[in-house]
Amino acid sequence: MLRSKRYAMRRLSQEERGVTYLLVMLAVVLMGISVTVAAKQWKAVVQREREAELLARGIEIQAALAAYSAQQKKGRTGFSGEIYPLTLEELTKQPKPALRKAYKDPITGDDWEYVRDPTGRIQGVRSKSKAEPFKQRDFPPVVRHLEGLTSYYLWVFQYPNPSTPQLPSGQPTTPAQPTTPGQLTPQTPGILGLPPPPGQGSHGPPFPFGTTGNPASPPPQIPSSSGGSPIP
């Protein structure tokens, strides 16, 4: 009797230890899942912050390139195109700095990948990261060309770009013809009471063949067959 009671108590104690072990393992698994979810959420928060900083710095550099080019072209005549710096540090130089600081790439923390013009100067910057951005819609107007792009590497901040409004090239205008005093300005036939050219207009038939088409000039004289005076 006593032996069976001890056996039952021992068995109950083993079962309790087994349940406790299972509860501890379950708690460890749940804690691991929670840590993983929290880590992913924190990583997403950090990426969103860096992404926002990338967008802000890229827009600032893009605007600085435009300001730098405008400053360099002042006073130059007969020059077309843009002028770009060799380094980002040139944008920060006095007396009129176009950029507050030569920023690094916020995503990688390293240097940008530079977009250069045919002369090797910096026309724009881009991140070296190939990660997919969270933001793919509703960009500011100055970087509307980033809409729908699925990689930070495709976010190019340069001047000019498809989002930068370009002034249309001026069309050459025909200079006005000078007129001397007393001379009438040439008018288009059929306008302001002038007679239409031969074969045009709705008032009467066209001028006969062989006439000058000038109403002010008299018609040619046709000699009579009897040798008399000409018929007017």
ZAVEXMI-926283 format. One record per residue (C-alpha): y, z, x. Coordinates in steps of 0.5 Angstrom, whole numbers, padded with zeros to 4 digits, always signed. Each point is the difference from the previous one (the first is absolute). Example, Ala and Ser with C-alpha at 12.3 -4.5 7.8 and 13.67 -1.06 7.14 Angstrom:
2
-0009+0016+0025
+0007-0002+0002
END
This chain:
232
+0000+0000+0000
+0005+0002+0005
-0002-0006+0005
+0001-0005-0006
+0007+0003-0001
+0001-0001+0007
-0002-0007+0000
+0004-0001-0006
+0006+0002+0003
-0001-0003+0007
-0001-0007-0004
+0007+0001-0004
+0003+0002+0006
-0002-0007+0003
+0002-0004-0006
+0007+0003+0000
+0001-0002+0007
-0002-0007-0001
+0005+0000-0006
+0005+0003+0005
-0001-0005+0005
+0000-0006-0005
+0007+0003-0003
+0002+0000+0008
-0002-0007+0001
+0003-0002-0006
+0007+0003+0001
+0000-0003+0007
-0001-0007-0003
+0005+0001-0005
+0005+0002+0006
-0002-0006+0004
+0002-0004-0006
+0006+0003-0001
+0002+0000+0007
-0001-0008+0000
+0004-0001-0006
+0005+0004+0003
+0000-0004+0006
+0000-0006-0003
+0006+0002-0004
+0004+0003+0006
-0002-0007+0003
+0003-0004-0005
+0006+0005-0001
+0002-0002+0008
-0002-0007-0001
+0005-0001-0006
+0006+0004+0004
-0001-0004+0006
+0000-0006-0004
+0006+0002-0003
+0003+0001+0007
-0003-0007+0002
+0004-0003-0006
+0007+0003+0002
+0000-0001+0007
-0002-0007-0001
+0005-0001-0005
+0005+0003+0005
-0002-0004+0006
+0000-0007-0004
+0007+0002-0002
+0002+0002+0007
-0002-0007+0002
+0004-0004-0005
+0006+0005+0002
-0001-0002+0008
-0001-0007-0001
+0007+0000-0004
+0003+0004+0005
-0002-0005+0006
+0002-0006-0004
+0007+0002-0001
+0005-0004+0003
-0005-0006+0002
+0002-0006-0003
-0005-0006-0001
-0006+0005+0001
-0006+0000-0006
-0006+0004+0000
-0001+0008+0001
+0001+0004+0007
-0005+0005+0001
-0001+0006+0005
-0005+0000+0005
-0002+0008-0001
+0001+0004-0006
+0004+0005+0005
+0006-0006+0000
+0001+0002-0008
+0002+0007+0002
+0005-0002+0005
+0007+0002-0001
+0006-0002-0002
-0003-0002-0006
-0007+0002-0001
-0004-0004-0005
-0006+0005+0000
+0000+0008+0001
-0006+0000+0004
-0006-0004+0003
-0005+0002-0005
-0008+0000+0001
-0005-0002-0005
-0001+0006-0004
-0007-0002-0002
-0003-0001+0007
+0006+0004+0003
+0000-0005+0006
+0004-0006+0001
+0001-0005-0005
-0003-0007+0001
+0006-0005+0000
+0001-0006-0003
+0004-0005+0005
+0004-0006-0001
-0001-0006+0005
+0004+0003+0005
-0004+0006+0000
+0005+0005-0003
-0001+0005-0006
+0000-0003-0006
-0004+0005-0004
-0005+0006+0000
-0007+0001-0003
-0005+0006+0000
-0006-0001+0004
-0004+0004-0005
-0005-0005-0004
+0000+0006-0005
+0001-0002-0008
+0006+0003-0002
+0001+0004-0007
+0006-0003-0002
-0001-0008-0002
+0005-0001-0005
+0008+0002-0002
+0003-0001+0007
+0007+0000+0001
+0004-0006-0001
+0001-0001+0008
-0008+0000+0001
-0002-0003-0006
-0005-0005+0004
-0004+0006+0001
-0003+0000-0007
-0008+0000+0000
-0001+0000+0007
-0006+0004+0002
+0001+0002+0007
+0005+0004+0004
+0000-0006+0005
+0002-0005-0005
+0007+0004-0001
+0004-0004+0004
+0008+0003+0000
+0004-0006+0003
+0006-0003-0001
+0001-0005-0003
-0006+0000-0005
-0002-0002-0007
+0003+0006-0003
+0007-0001+0003
+0005-0005-0004
+0002-0006+0004
+0006-0003-0001
-0001-0007-0002
+0003-0005+0005
+0006-0004-0002
+0000-0007-0003
+0005-0004+0003
+0006-0002-0004
+0003-0007-0001
+0008+0001+0002
+0005-0003-0005
+0003-0006+0001
+0007+0000+0002
+0005-0004-0004
+0007-0003+0001
+0006+0001-0004
+0000-0004-0006
-0008-0002+0001
-0004+0001-0006
-0007+0004+0001
-0006-0004-0001
-0003+0002-0006
-0007-0002-0003
+0000-0006-0005
-0001+0002-0007
+0003+0007+0001
+0007+0002-0002
+0002-0007-0004
-0002-0004+0006
-0004-0006-0002
-0008-0001+0001
-0002-0004+0005
-0003-0007-0002
-0006+0000-0004
+0001+0007-0002
+0004+0004-0006
-0001-0001-0007
+0007-0003-0001
-0001-0007+0000
-0005-0005+0004
+0000+0000+0007
+0005-0005+0004
-0001-0007+0000
-0004-0003+0006
+0005-0002+0005
+0006+0004-0002
+0002+0006+0005
-0001+0005-0005
+0007+0003+0000
+0004+0000-0007
+0006-0001+0004
-0001-0007+0003
+0001-0006-0005
-0006-0004-0001
-0001-0006+0004
+0003-0007-0003
-0005-0005-0003
+0003-0007+0001
+0000-0004-0007
-0004-0007+0000
+0006-0004-0002
+0004+0002+0006
+0005+0004-0004
+0003+0007+0001
-0005+0005+0002
-0003+0004-0006
+0002+0008+0001
END
